[in-house]
Amino acid sequence: FAALRIEKNGELFLLPRKEKLLHGMYEFPMVEFSPLQDSPKIIQKKFAENGFRVEIGKPLGSVSHAYSHFTQHVHLFDAKMTGIQTGGWVDSQLLEK
């Protein structure tokens, strides 16, 4: 997956999970991603298809998380929101507590 870290005025853009696994917890916006095939422009297009107009910045790192029956690999990118997006903004200082 490709996840985006979008920060504006000290707030991060996060989305509540709707899937059964970890339902209601918050996550960075994510789309399916193939590290060897997808360029930043492809990632931007995938986010646009999901209603997010963004500009992809530099890669920030990646993490793998093993669940009981699968492993999820997430590549995190810095990004800027280029369209108006309401909701989802969380004060980044609250996350440090």
N, CA, C and O atoms as CSV, one atom per row, in Angstrom:
chain,resi,resn,atom,element,x,y,z
A,1,PHE,N,N,0.832,-1.184,0.000
A,1,PHE,CA,C,0.000,0.000,0.000
A,1,PHE,C,C,0.878,1.248,0.000
A,1,PHE,O,O,2.014,1.218,0.473
A,2,ALA,N,N,0.349,2.332,-0.527
A,2,ALA,CA,C,0.970,3.648,-0.418
A,2,ALA,C,C,0.097,4.463,0.527
A,2,ALA,O,O,-1.115,4.562,0.336
A,3,ALA,N,N,0.717,5.042,1.541
A,3,ALA,CA,C,0.002,5.885,2.498
A,3,ALA,C,C,0.572,7.291,2.406
A,3,ALA,O,O,1.744,7.482,2.079
A,4,LEU,N,N,-0.279,8.279,2.701
A,4,LEU,CA,C,0.136,9.669,2.608
A,4,LEU,C,C,0.129,10.351,3.966
A,4,LEU,O,O,-0.827,10.229,4.732
A,5,ARG,N,N,1.205,11.067,4.253
A,5,ARG,CA,C,1.275,11.917,5.436
A,5,ARG,C,C,1.002,13.338,4.945
A,5,ARG,O,O,1.858,13.967,4.323
A,6,ILE,N,N,-0.195,13.828,5.232
A,6,ILE,CA,C,-0.607,15.158,4.800
A,6,ILE,C,C,-0.763,16.024,6.037
A,6,ILE,O,O,-1.620,15.764,6.881
A,7,GLU,N,N,0.070,17.057,6.145
A,7,GLU,CA,C,0.024,17.945,7.300
A,7,GLU,C,C,-0.236,19.366,6.831
A,7,GLU,O,O,0.303,19.812,5.818
A,8,LYS,N,N,-1.071,20.068,7.584
A,8,LYS,CA,C,-1.413,21.453,7.256
A,8,LYS,C,C,-1.726,22.179,8.558
A,8,LYS,O,O,-2.590,21.747,9.322
A,9,ASN,N,N,-1.028,23.276,8.811
A,9,ASN,CA,C,-1.266,24.089,10.012
A,9,ASN,C,C,-1.218,23.270,11.298
A,9,ASN,O,O,-2.034,23.479,12.195
A,10,GLY,N,N,-0.267,22.339,11.392
A,10,GLY,CA,C,-0.116,21.529,12.597
A,10,GLY,C,C,-1.117,20.407,12.742
A,10,GLY,O,O,-1.187,19.775,13.795
A,11,GLU,N,N,-1.898,20.145,11.699
A,11,GLU,CA,C,-2.879,19.057,11.744
A,11,GLU,C,C,-2.539,18.012,10.684
A,11,GLU,O,O,-2.034,18.340,9.610
A,12,LEU,N,N,-2.825,16.749,11.003
A,12,LEU,CA,C,-2.643,15.640,10.068
A,12,LEU,C,C,-3.996,15.212,9.531
A,12,LEU,O,O,-5.002,15.263,10.239
A,13,PHE,N,N,-4.015,14.782,8.255
A,13,PHE,CA,C,-5.251,14.279,7.666
A,13,PHE,C,C,-5.292,12.773,7.863
A,13,PHE,O,O,-4.465,12.047,7.312
A,14,LEU,N,N,-6.256,12.301,8.649
A,14,LEU,CA,C,-6.427,10.882,8.946
A,14,LEU,C,C,-7.860,10.471,8.642
A,14,LEU,O,O,-8.776,11.294,8.673
A,15,LEU,N,N,-8.042,9.187,8.348
A,15,LEU,CA,C,-9.370,8.664,8.035
A,15,LEU,C,C,-9.736,7.533,8.990
A,15,LEU,O,O,-8.877,6.719,9.328
A,16,PRO,N,N,-11.001,7.463,9.436
A,16,PRO,CA,C,-11.412,6.322,10.262
A,16,PRO,C,C,-11.551,5.076,9.391
A,16,PRO,O,O,-12.073,5.140,8.278
A,17,ARG,N,N,-11.084,3.957,9.904
A,17,ARG,CA,C,-11.195,2.693,9.150
A,17,ARG,C,C,-12.652,2.241,9.116
A,17,ARG,O,O,-13.368,2.315,10.115
A,18,LYS,N,N,-13.070,1.773,7.950
A,18,LYS,CA,C,-14.428,1.255,7.786
A,18,LYS,C,C,-14.434,-0.273,7.694
A,18,LYS,O,O,-15.474,-0.911,7.857
A,19,GLU,N,N,-13.249,-0.853,7.428
A,19,GLU,CA,C,-13.147,-2.299,7.319
A,19,GLU,C,C,-13.373,-2.943,8.680
A,19,GLU,O,O,-13.219,-2.296,9.716
A,20,LYS,N,N,-13.737,-4.219,8.670
A,20,LYS,CA,C,-14.010,-4.935,9.909
A,20,LYS,C,C,-12.765,-4.983,10.806
A,20,LYS,O,O,-12.859,-4.789,12.018
A,21,LEU,N,N,-11.601,-5.243,10.201
A,21,LEU,CA,C,-10.362,-5.299,10.960
A,21,LEU,C,C,-9.967,-3.898,11.412
A,21,LEU,O,O,-9.781,-3.007,10.583
A,22,LEU,N,N,-9.840,-3.701,12.708
A,22,LEU,CA,C,-9.461,-2.410,13.309
A,22,LEU,C,C,-10.479,-1.307,13.008
A,22,LEU,O,O,-10.110,-0.138,12.889
A,23,HIS,N,N,-11.729,-1.666,12.889
A,23,HIS,CA,C,-12.806,-0.719,12.581
A,23,HIS,C,C,-12.817,0.452,13.574
A,23,HIS,O,O,-12.715,0.258,14.785
A,24,GLY,N,N,-12.943,1.657,13.038
A,24,GLY,CA,C,-13.045,2.851,13.862
A,24,GLY,C,C,-11.712,3.479,14.243
A,24,GLY,O,O,-11.675,4.624,14.692
A,25,MET,N,N,-10.616,2.744,14.069
A,25,MET,CA,C,-9.306,3.339,14.336
A,25,MET,C,C,-8.958,4.248,13.156
A,25,MET,O,O,-9.539,4.126,12.078
A,26,TYR,N,N,-8.020,5.147,13.365
A,26,TYR,CA,C,-7.654,6.095,12.318
A,26,TYR,C,C,-6.385,5.661,11.605
A,26,TYR,O,O,-5.510,5.026,12.194
A,27,GLU,N,N,-6.296,6.018,10.309
A,27,GLU,CA,C,-5.131,5.671,9.506
A,27,GLU,C,C,-4.863,6.775,8.491
A,27,GLU,O,O,-5.727,7.602,8.201
A,28,PHE,N,N,-3.643,6.766,7.960
A,28,PHE,CA,C,-3.335,7.655,6.855
A,28,PHE,C,C,-4.123,7.199,5.630
A,28,PHE,O,O,-4.402,6.007,5.502
A,29,PRO,N,N,-4.493,8.113,4.720
A,29,PRO,CA,C,-5.147,7.686,3.479
A,29,PRO,C,C,-4.225,6.711,2.728
A,29,PRO,O,O,-3.025,6.958,2.610
A,30,MET,N,N,-4.787,5.606,2.221
A,30,MET,CA,C,-3.981,4.582,1.542
A,30,MET,C,C,-4.650,4.096,0.267
A,30,MET,O,O,-5.875,4.093,0.146
A,31,VAL,N,N,-3.807,3.684,-0.689
A,31,VAL,CA,C,-4.252,3.006,-1.906
A,31,VAL,C,C,-3.305,1.837,-2.162
A,31,VAL,O,O,-2.195,1.797,-1.632
A,32,GLU,N,N,-3.760,0.885,-2.984
A,32,GLU,CA,C,-2.884,-0.220,-3.366
A,32,GLU,C,C,-1.724,0.337,-4.176
A,32,GLU,O,O,-1.878,1.300,-4.927
A,33,PHE,N,N,-0.557,-0.285,-4.011
A,33,PHE,CA,C,0.667,0.260,-4.559
A,33,PHE,C,C,1.630,-0.869,-4.878
A,33,PHE,O,O,1.800,-1.787,-4.075
A,34,SER,N,N,2.257,-0.810,-6.034
A,34,SER,CA,C,3.294,-1.761,-6.417
A,34,SER,C,C,4.618,-1.010,-6.518
A,34,SER,O,O,4.839,-0.291,-7.492
A,35,PRO,N,N,5.505,-1.159,-5.529
A,35,PRO,CA,C,6.728,-0.369,-5.485
A,35,PRO,C,C,7.590,-0.451,-6.743
A,35,PRO,O,O,8.269,0.517,-7.085
A,36,LEU,N,N,7.574,-1.562,-7.419
A,36,LEU,CA,C,8.419,-1.707,-8.603
A,36,LEU,C,C,7.751,-1.191,-9.873
A,36,LEU,O,O,8.415,-1.068,-10.902
A,37,GLN,N,N,6.449,-0.884,-9.829
A,37,GLN,CA,C,5.730,-0.483,-11.037
A,37,GLN,C,C,5.113,0.911,-10.952
A,37,GLN,O,O,5.019,1.592,-11.973
A,38,ASP,N,N,4.695,1.353,-9.781
A,38,ASP,CA,C,3.928,2.597,-9.673
A,38,ASP,C,C,4.823,3.802,-9.396
A,38,ASP,O,O,5.602,3.810,-8.443
A,39,SER,N,N,4.697,4.807,-10.240
A,39,SER,CA,C,5.417,6.064,-10.056
A,39,SER,C,C,4.567,6.995,-9.196
A,39,SER,O,O,3.393,6.708,-8.964
A,40,PRO,N,N,5.136,8.112,-8.714
A,40,PRO,CA,C,4.319,9.073,-7.954
A,40,PRO,C,C,3.086,9.546,-8.728
A,40,PRO,O,O,2.037,9.773,-8.125
A,41,LYS,N,N,3.192,9.697,-10.036
A,41,LYS,CA,C,2.038,10.134,-10.847
A,41,LYS,C,C,0.929,9.078,-10.822
A,41,LYS,O,O,-0.253,9.417,-10.771
A,42,ILE,N,N,1.310,7.806,-10.859
A,42,ILE,CA,C,0.318,6.720,-10.788
A,42,ILE,C,C,-0.358,6.732,-9.419
A,42,ILE,O,O,-1.573,6.558,-9.319
A,43,ILE,N,N,0.432,6.939,-8.364
A,43,ILE,CA,C,-0.134,6.993,-7.008
A,43,ILE,C,C,-1.119,8.162,-6.910
A,43,ILE,O,O,-2.207,8.007,-6.355
A,44,GLN,N,N,-0.746,9.333,-7.443
A,44,GLN,CA,C,-1.647,10.494,-7.438
A,44,GLN,C,C,-2.947,10.161,-8.155
A,44,GLN,O,O,-4.028,10.523,-7.690
A,45,LYS,N,N,-2.844,9.474,-9.283
A,45,LYS,CA,C,-4.039,9.101,-10.053
A,45,LYS,C,C,-4.934,8.160,-9.239
A,45,LYS,O,O,-6.156,8.305,-9.247
A,46,LYS,N,N,-4.330,7.203,-8.542
A,46,LYS,CA,C,-5.114,6.276,-7.730
A,46,LYS,C,C,-5.841,7.007,-6.605
A,46,LYS,O,O,-6.997,6.702,-6.309
A,47,PHE,N,N,-5.163,7.977,-5.973
A,47,PHE,CA,C,-5.825,8.762,-4.931
A,47,PHE,C,C,-6.942,9.612,-5.525
A,47,PHE,O,O,-8.003,9.745,-4.916
A,48,ALA,N,N,-6.722,10.185,-6.699
A,48,ALA,CA,C,-7.753,10.997,-7.359
A,48,ALA,C,C,-8.994,10.154,-7.642
A,48,ALA,O,O,-10.117,10.643,-7.513
A,49,GLU,N,N,-8.801,8.901,-8.023
A,49,GLU,CA,C,-9.927,7.997,-8.273
A,49,GLU,C,C,-10.729,7.742,-7.005
A,49,GLU,O,O,-11.899,7.364,-7.070
A,50,ASN,N,N,-10.098,7.950,-5.843
A,50,ASN,CA,C,-10.768,7.778,-4.554
A,50,ASN,C,C,-11.203,9.109,-3.943
A,50,ASN,O,O,-11.581,9.164,-2.773
A,51,GLY,N,N,-11.150,10.185,-4.739
A,51,GLY,CA,C,-11.665,11.473,-4.290
A,51,GLY,C,C,-10.661,12.386,-3.617
A,51,GLY,O,O,-11.051,13.396,-3.031
A,52,PHE,N,N,-9.364,12.058,-3.685
A,52,PHE,CA,C,-8.339,12.879,-3.048
A,52,PHE,C,C,-7.409,13.471,-4.105
A,52,PHE,O,O,-6.714,12.745,-4.815
A,53,ARG,N,N,-7.408,14.795,-4.195
A,53,ARG,CA,C,-6.473,15.466,-5.101
A,53,ARG,C,C,-5.247,15.843,-4.283
A,53,ARG,O,O,-5.307,16.705,-3.407
A,54,VAL,N,N,-4.125,15.177,-4.589
A,54,VAL,CA,C,-2.906,15.360,-3.806
A,54,VAL,C,C,-1.698,15.514,-4.721
A,54,VAL,O,O,-1.729,15.155,-5.898
A,55,GLU,N,N,-0.646,16.052,-4.145
A,55,GLU,CA,C,0.655,16.119,-4.795
A,55,GLU,C,C,1.600,15.275,-3.952
A,55,GLU,O,O,1.821,15.562,-2.775
A,56,ILE,N,N,2.160,14.227,-4.564
A,56,ILE,CA,C,3.032,13.303,-3.849
A,56,ILE,C,C,4.417,13.913,-3.696
A,56,ILE,O,O,4.994,14.418,-4.659
A,57,GLY,N,N,4.946,13.862,-2.472
A,57,GLY,CA,C,6.286,14.359,-2.188
A,57,GLY,C,C,7.265,13.214,-2.039
A,57,GLY,O,O,7.120,12.165,-2.667
A,58,LYS,N,N,8.260,13.429,-1.203
A,58,LYS,CA,C,9.320,12.439,-1.033
A,58,LYS,C,C,8.842,11.238,-0.213
A,58,LYS,O,O,7.955,11.368,0.631
A,59,PRO,N,N,9.435,10.072,-0.467
A,59,PRO,CA,C,9.129,8.907,0.360
A,59,PRO,C,C,9.707,9.106,1.760
A,59,PRO,O,O,10.824,9.600,1.917
A,60,LEU,N,N,8.935,8.714,2.774
A,60,LEU,CA,C,9.353,8.882,4.162
A,60,LEU,C,C,9.812,7.583,4.804
A,60,LEU,O,O,10.444,7.601,5.861
A,61,GLY,N,N,9.501,6.461,4.177
A,61,GLY,CA,C,9.899,5.161,4.725
A,61,GLY,C,C,8.820,4.130,4.490
A,61,GLY,O,O,7.813,4.401,3.836
A,62,SER,N,N,9.039,2.955,5.026
A,62,SER,CA,C,8.051,1.885,4.880
A,62,SER,C,C,8.036,1.042,6.154
A,62,SER,O,O,8.980,1.043,6.944
A,63,VAL,N,N,6.942,0.334,6.316
A,63,VAL,CA,C,6.773,-0.534,7.478
A,63,VAL,C,C,5.991,-1.772,7.050
A,63,VAL,O,O,5.134,-1.707,6.169
A,64,SER,N,N,6.297,-2.885,7.682
A,64,SER,CA,C,5.545,-4.121,7.463
A,64,SER,C,C,4.920,-4.510,8.790
A,64,SER,O,O,5.566,-4.454,9.836
A,65,HIS,N,N,3.649,-4.906,8.735
A,65,HIS,CA,C,2.949,-5.308,9.948
A,65,HIS,C,C,2.364,-6.697,9.716
A,65,HIS,O,O,1.571,-6.901,8.797
A,66,ALA,N,N,2.761,-7.644,10.555
A,66,ALA,CA,C,2.282,-9.014,10.419
A,66,ALA,C,C,1.038,-9.222,11.276
A,66,ALA,O,O,1.063,-9.034,12.493
A,67,TYR,N,N,-0.043,-9.612,10.621
A,67,TYR,CA,C,-1.257,-10.027,11.313
A,67,TYR,C,C,-1.227,-11.550,11.397
A,67,TYR,O,O,-0.260,-12.169,10.955
A,68,SER,N,N,-2.247,-12.150,11.943
A,68,SER,CA,C,-2.229,-13.608,12.112
A,68,SER,C,C,-2.253,-14.364,10.783
A,68,SER,O,O,-1.699,-15.459,10.694
A,69,HIS,N,N,-2.880,-13.803,9.756
A,69,HIS,CA,C,-3.033,-14.534,8.490
A,69,HIS,C,C,-2.519,-13.782,7.266
A,69,HIS,O,O,-2.700,-14.260,6.146
A,70,PHE,N,N,-1.882,-12.616,7.442
A,70,PHE,CA,C,-1.273,-11.905,6.321
A,70,PHE,C,C,-0.330,-10.829,6.844
A,70,PHE,O,O,-0.360,-10.472,8.022
A,71,THR,N,N,0.496,-10.327,5.958
A,71,THR,CA,C,1.410,-9.234,6.290
A,71,THR,C,C,1.089,-8.056,5.387
A,71,THR,O,O,0.915,-8.226,4.180
A,72,GLN,N,N,1.009,-6.880,5.955
A,72,GLN,CA,C,0.712,-5.671,5.189
A,72,GLN,C,C,1.980,-4.816,5.110
A,72,GLN,O,O,2.602,-4.509,6.127
A,73,HIS,N,N,2.350,-4.439,3.884
A,73,HIS,CA,C,3.500,-3.580,3.647
A,73,HIS,C,C,2.978,-2.205,3.244
A,73,HIS,O,O,2.192,-2.086,2.304
A,74,VAL,N,N,3.422,-1.158,3.962
A,74,VAL,CA,C,2.956,0.199,3.694
A,74,VAL,C,C,4.158,1.103,3.446
A,74,VAL,O,O,5.092,1.140,4.247
A,75,HIS,N,N,4.130,1.828,2.335
A,75,HIS,CA,C,5.151,2.809,1.988
A,75,HIS,C,C,4.542,4.183,2.233
A,75,HIS,O,O,3.506,4.518,1.659
A,76,LEU,N,N,5.185,4.981,3.085
A,76,LEU,CA,C,4.656,6.288,3.467
A,76,LEU,C,C,5.325,7.390,2.654
A,76,LEU,O,O,6.549,7.431,2.529
A,77,PHE,N,N,4.500,8.288,2.099
A,77,PHE,CA,C,4.976,9.415,1.314
A,77,PHE,C,C,4.491,10.710,1.945
A,77,PHE,O,O,3.387,10.777,2.485
A,78,ASP,N,N,5.321,11.726,1.872
A,78,ASP,CA,C,4.893,13.071,2.239
A,78,ASP,C,C,3.981,13.547,1.108
A,78,ASP,O,O,4.216,13.198,-0.049
A,79,ALA,N,N,2.962,14.324,1.409
A,79,ALA,CA,C,2.040,14.782,0.363
A,79,ALA,C,C,1.382,16.088,0.772
A,79,ALA,O,O,1.342,16.455,1.946
A,80,LYS,N,N,0.870,16.775,-0.237
A,80,LYS,CA,C,0.101,18.000,-0.017
A,80,LYS,C,C,-1.270,17.816,-0.650
A,80,LYS,O,O,-1.395,17.261,-1.742
A,81,MET,N,N,-2.288,18.285,0.042
A,81,MET,CA,C,-3.649,18.261,-0.487
A,81,MET,C,C,-3.766,19.421,-1.468
A,81,MET,O,O,-3.496,20.566,-1.104
A,82,THR,N,N,-4.164,19.141,-2.704
A,82,THR,CA,C,-4.298,20.201,-3.697
A,82,THR,C,C,-5.749,20.603,-3.908
A,82,THR,O,O,-6.026,21.625,-4.536
A,83,GLY,N,N,-6.668,19.815,-3.394
A,83,GLY,CA,C,-8.083,20.151,-3.463
A,83,GLY,C,C,-8.601,20.435,-2.067
A,83,GLY,O,O,-7.897,20.214,-1.081
A,84,ILE,N,N,-9.807,20.916,-1.982
A,84,ILE,CA,C,-10.418,21.179,-0.680
A,84,ILE,C,C,-10.939,19.870,-0.116
A,84,ILE,O,O,-11.683,19.148,-0.780
A,85,GLN,N,N,-10.548,19.571,1.107
A,85,GLN,CA,C,-10.988,18.342,1.763
A,85,GLN,C,C,-11.434,18.687,3.171
A,85,GLN,O,O,-10.651,19.205,3.968
A,86,THR,N,N,-12.676,18.406,3.475
A,86,THR,CA,C,-13.178,18.680,4.815
A,86,THR,C,C,-13.151,17.401,5.635
A,86,THR,O,O,-13.172,16.297,5.090
A,87,GLY,N,N,-13.103,17.563,6.942
A,87,GLY,CA,C,-13.081,16.406,7.819
A,87,GLY,C,C,-11.737,15.716,7.794
A,87,GLY,O,O,-10.959,15.903,6.859
A,88,GLY,N,N,-11.457,14.932,8.798
A,88,GLY,CA,C,-10.245,14.148,8.821
A,88,GLY,C,C,-9.029,14.840,9.400
A,88,GLY,O,O,-7.994,14.199,9.585
A,89,TRP,N,N,-9.122,16.147,9.696
A,89,TRP,CA,C,-7.960,16.869,10.221
A,89,TRP,C,C,-7.881,16.699,11.730
A,89,TRP,O,O,-8.838,16.988,12.447
A,90,VAL,N,N,-6.716,16.222,12.211
A,90,VAL,CA,C,-6.497,15.944,13.630
A,90,VAL,C,C,-5.245,16.696,14.080
A,90,VAL,O,O,-4.218,16.661,13.402
A,91,ASP,N,N,-5.332,17.365,15.207
A,91,ASP,CA,C,-4.188,18.089,15.765
A,91,ASP,C,C,-3.058,17.096,16.025
A,91,ASP,O,O,-3.224,16.162,16.809
A,92,SER,N,N,-1.919,17.290,15.378
A,92,SER,CA,C,-0.808,16.337,15.500
A,92,SER,C,C,-0.275,16.240,16.928
A,92,SER,O,O,0.305,15.216,17.288
A,93,GLN,N,N,-0.452,17.270,17.750
A,93,GLN,CA,C,0.003,17.214,19.142
A,93,GLN,C,C,-0.827,16.237,19.968
A,93,GLN,O,O,-0.331,15.688,20.952
A,94,LEU,N,N,-2.075,16.014,19.585
A,94,LEU,CA,C,-2.919,15.051,20.299
A,94,LEU,C,C,-2.402,13.624,20.116
A,94,LEU,O,O,-2.600,12.768,20.979
A,95,LEU,N,N,-1.743,13.377,18.992
A,95,LEU,CA,C,-1.238,12.030,18.711
A,95,LEU,C,C,-0.014,11.690,19.542
A,95,LEU,O,O,0.322,10.517,19.708
A,96,GLU,N,N,0.646,12.697,20.058
A,96,GLU,CA,C,1.856,12.472,20.851
A,96,GLU,C,C,1.538,12.039,22.278
A,96,GLU,O,O,2.429,11.580,22.993
A,97,LYS,N,N,0.300,12.174,22.696
A,97,LYS,CA,C,-0.082,11.821,24.070
A,97,LYS,C,C,-0.279,10.352,24.257
A,97,LYS,O,O,-0.602,9.908,25.358
